[in-house]
Amino acid sequence: MLATYGERQPQEVPETVDSLELAWLIHQIEQRYGKTFDADDDVLARMTTVTGVTEVLAELGYGAGAAA
Amino acid sequence: MVPAGINIPTDPEWVDEVLLAGPADQVCLVLDGPVDRATLRRLVAERQAVLTGAGLRAGGSVALCLPPSPAFITNLLAAWRTGARAVLLDHRLTAFEVDQALDRLAPQFLVSVASSSGGALRAFQDVREAVTVRPDGQPSDTPHALIQLSSGSTGPSKSIGRTASDLIAELDRYLKIDGVPRGGERIVSLASMVHVLGLVGGLLYGLHAGVQLVLPERMTAEAILAAVAAGPEPTTLLGVPFHIELLAAVADPPRLPQLTGMTTGGELVRAQVHDAFVDRYGIRLGNMYGMTELGVIATDLFGVNRPAVTPAPGMTIREQDGEIHIAMENSPYVGLVDPARWSDGWLHTKDAGSVDATTGLVRVKGRRDSQVSIGGLKVDLSEVEHTLAGLPGVTGAVVVFGKAIEAYVMLEEPADLDRVQGQLTERVAAYKRPRAWHVVDRLPRTATGKLVRDQSVLATERKEQTRP
């Protein structure tokens, strides 16, 4: 999903996630799953790496591998 | 005892006359909730009492290191209303970078965050601020009301000063540009108010023209569109190219009859993103060319001259050896003189470009130095490279920008990469840091020994070195 921002290949996505990418990712999650991504600031604060994003999404019951 | 400074040429009453005047019950800001002018005037007066109580005087100097917040707005206006010079330090700078800036600019006071609520994706924060007296600080030694830092702490002339008259002149330019929102309308601003576009084009222009400035609760597509939908007045979105991409990706946006247009500063978005946005929202998508030194310079607010822009009223622009120069009476740079950036009444923008002799339209074709734009924030790659190359254990470094900032480094011990990254984290703000790291045995050089920054050469060299 992150790769769709800036027309990148999945392997070109760095491990860290900046705030623009996070906004992009949340939008993609909301569109894919058709519901509002409701997470508080503490959860969002963990979503600064691809690993962190993957963990959060797994905890919230989203599909595996969504972040890449 | 704080020494009295020189007189600031523009009477501090400009804040009341140009920014705060207007009907008491007119809502001028919407952050968490609506703020009317009477409330804003009271909040600014309260902050002014705190700052003057701490010793700030006309001609004094104060640095603000605050995120977008009600505290940022009230402290800035209170400093100006006192007649003091305000230095803006991006809240994302590291402690190391803030200390460097404070050493260089020597403000008498620092207003920074004591505690704040709000985290990732917040368009603004709720801040409790702390005022620190800096005993070695100096009063303002220039007539400027505003000092902003351009990226790049390595070279000279990177502190940019603007007088109150400069700011008022920019507000006047905005009033004269066709397509800029008028009194009674709304701006939903996605551009950070601590930088020139969001500061002057959003906050100060809104206050001056009676345009309500609205910040979304969060920087998500849903929250941005909700902020537009929240009021019936004609509404313009103000942001950077990323926001166009984000909003263009909304598959089925709600009908927003009040949304009349979107204006962005910075580089142009790709044509297909532009077309997708216009198709989806059916509104004008405008572009502005501006710089911290001058504010808005040229615009194409209806998207009819894309990719060219029309000089804003009062701006004289010429092309000199392929570089855009702009007439500017005085150098905006504080401190050292750098004729490569300003000379003989002309600002040298370092932007490559051309001016059409017949139409006067300006084409901007990218930077002639190492500055890049990361989500609308300017980053000087040479600053990052210089800092990285100076770290212990680093024997060579090249920092380039492709789809993100990338670093090619030579290390004394390749296993030291984590430590080097950690040290850079202490010295350089997150948005400036490399997102991809490549440890190499050697960096390619030209025949004359200069480091090569061509990314295809760097990538090829890296692959050859990793080949067994």
Chai-1 contact restraints between the chains, C-beta under 6 A:
chainA,res_idxA,chainB,res_idxB,connection_type,confidence,min_distance_angstrom,max_distance_angstrom,comment,restraint_id
A,G6,B,K403,contact,1.0,0.0,6.0,A-B,restraint_1
A,R8,B,K403,contact,1.0,0.0,6.0,A-B,restraint_2
A,P14,B,R435,contact,1.0,0.0,6.0,A-B,restraint_3
A,P14,B,A436,contact,1.0,0.0,6.0,A-B,restraint_4
A,T16,B,R435,contact,1.0,0.0,6.0,A-B,restraint_5
A,L20,B,F242,contact,1.0,0.0,6.0,A-B,restraint_6
A,L20,B,G375,contact,1.0,0.0,6.0,A-B,restraint_7
A,A23,B,L121,contact,1.0,0.0,6.0,A-B,restraint_8
A,A23,B,M219,contact,1.0,0.0,6.0,A-B,restraint_9
A,A23,B,T220,contact,1.0,0.0,6.0,A-B,restraint_10
A,I26,B,T220,contact,1.0,0.0,6.0,A-B,restraint_11
A,H27,B,A221,contact,1.0,0.0,6.0,A-B,restraint_12
A,Q31,B,A251,contact,1.0,0.0,6.0,A-B,restraint_13
A,D41,B,G119,contact,1.0,0.0,6.0,A-B,restraint_14
A,L44,B,G119,contact,1.0,0.0,6.0,A-B,restraint_15
A,L44,B,A120,contact,1.0,0.0,6.0,A-B,restraint_16
A,A45,B,G119,contact,1.0,0.0,6.0,A-B,restraint_17
A,A45,B,A120,contact,1.0,0.0,6.0,A-B,restraint_18
